Amino acid sequence: MAEKKDPEITALEAVHSALKLLDPDSRQRVLASVFALLEIPPQQGAPVPLASTREALDARAEPSRAVRPVALVELMQEISPGTNPQRIALFAYYRDKYESKTRFSRDDLKVYFAKAKEQPPGNFDRDFTKAVRNGWIHEDEGDSYITSKGIEAVESGFSGERSYTRSSKGRRIKGSRKGKITAQMKGSTRRRKTSQ
């Protein structure tokens, strides 16, 4: 006669099998939802649900009320990265957070300029290297990823970072030291001409 397996062991194996393929954030969300569905009171260190179970069930019952995915263009408008290295970090963030693609190569991020309806940089490799030097991306050929510092930079809207905007002719005009110096020089030249 076959031995009957302990139901706790069976449940543990099933949960482990289901969760091992998910990333850590997804695991936390699943566990938090299971706790809420089983009405298990939260304990210290227990996962915290990102949305209430009622909201999750309502979203499944009414697909029109379900959370819509975030478009890359929408995220670009919200964060407003001002430099190509910032855009590259944002693309890595978007892949990680909204597409669940945590690893990438340099070339994987190039296509996001077109997806974001942005002009690709003239020197992508230089800009990617700058994002790596800023500590936003860890580069490891096809196994690169956005760092914690990169996630914080994107989520803060690159606060404290220099940003540039482009004129209609594609030149940098705001935030650039060179642009400010050039504008100051032009102003002082005009003043000299008018005073003569």
Buried (B, 14 or more C-beta within 10 A) or exposed (E): EEEEEEEEEEEEEEBEEEBEEBEEEEBBBBBBBBBBEEEEEEEEEEBEBEBEBEEBEEBEEEEEEEEEEEEBEEBBEEBEBBBBBBBBBBBBBBBBBEEEEBBBEBEBBBEBBEEBEBEBBEEBEEBBBBBBEBBBBBBEEEEBBBBEBBBEBBEEBBEEBEBBBEEEEEEBBEBBEEBEEEEEEEEEEEEEEEEE
